[in-house]
Amino acid sequence: MKKIFSYLILLVLSITLVSVSASESRVQIITDNQNVRVVKGVEGDIITYATYNKIANTLEYTEYTKGDKENSVTTLLNLNNVNIPIENDSITTMGTSIEQKTYSNYEYKITFGSPNHWELRRPQPGSWTSLYYFTTYERSDLLTDLNNFRNTVEDIDDLEKEIIFYGGVAIIGTVLLLIFTSGTSAGLQAALASAGIFGVVADLTMDLDRAIDDAYYYYFRVYNAK
């Protein structure tokens, strides 16, 4: 009898936990009809509404701090005119150098020597299809962060290729536009769901977003120490 009673307690607790988990979902579809899909994302005090216009193929991204809606910031994205990045998602190895390019414009080039010479690249703020770069010579105190940046760029390259494999080459421009527009992870999830991007491509995009954040971090670790 005790075993049955214990099992019932565990079953009730399990049901309660599932219910709590579901009610605390950060992303919620508010409206989905033949004209629009509206998705809400919440992360801490930051609230996001992503509204996809199915007729015009545009996405309105609105973000504000809880209790301060009057100071919300809204960006209108025209998904009809998304620039597909130049086909530069490749690695080039020559006798004296190795270079990794990506659609996201987080990139590196290493020219071998004594010491090795590194060029680190990142997208320009507000114009992710253009890039900034700086160069530095390899030093022992920079080596860990340089290699971390290189490894993260390789991760970005792999994720971009997987997104293209599952979603087609046209999708990469859209997901990068959403990544560089969104201010939070929940905001990005809301934007993806609003645009009708679900499943494997959505999961890979979230992984790509985290890899881009890591690349940004290591880029500036090296930049500030060079």
NORQUIZI-V792171 format. One record per residue. PHI is phi in whole degrees, -180 to 180 (999 if undefined). Layout:
BEGIN
PHI / PHI
END
This chain:
BEGIN
999 / -61 / -63 / -66 / -64 / -63 / -63 / -65 / -63 / -62 / -65 / -63 / -62 / -63 / -62 / -62 / -64 / -63 / -65 / -63 / -59 / -65 / -73 / -99 / -57 / -79 / -126 / -141 / -79 / -88 / -140 / -150 / -132 / -72 / -105 / -140 / -129 / -111 / -127 / -106 / -125 / -129 / -140 / 64 / -93 / -94 / -113 / -126 / -122 / -114 / -118 / -98 / -90 / -70 / -81 / -86 / 58 / -124 / -131 / -99 / -111 / -119 / -134 / -155 / -88 / -52 / 85 / -135 / -66 / -65 / -104 / -68 / -116 / -119 / -121 / -101 / -106 / -93 / -81 / -76 / -119 / -72 / -74 / -79 / -56 / -58 / -67 / -129 / -86 / -154 / -120 / -122 / -118 / -122 / -62 / -115 / -156 / -138 / -137 / -118 / -108 / -140 / -67 / -76 / 69 / -91 / -146 / -146 / -140 / -114 / -105 / -76 / -177 / -127 / -91 / -66 / -112 / -112 / -120 / -109 / -128 / -149 / -72 / -72 / -60 / 81 / -152 / -68 / -85 / -112 / -139 / -105 / -155 / -145 / -123 / -157 / -88 / -68 / -133 / -62 / -77 / -101 / -60 / -62 / -71 / -62 / -68 / -64 / -63 / -60 / -63 / -68 / -62 / -63 / -63 / -59 / -59 / -63 / -67 / -60 / -66 / -68 / -61 / -65 / -61 / -87 / -116 / 92 / -66 / -67 / -74 / -64 / -65 / -67 / -67 / -68 / -60 / -69 / -61 / -81 / -92 / -72 / -97 / -140 / -64 / -65 / -64 / -66 / -60 / -65 / -64 / -63 / -64 / -61 / -78 / 82 / -101 / -128 / 65 / -61 / -64 / -64 / -63 / -65 / -66 / -64 / -65 / -64 / -60 / -67 / -65 / -64 / -60 / -64 / -62 / -59 / -61 / -71 / -56 / -79 / -59 / -72 / -58 / -77 / -107 / -72
END
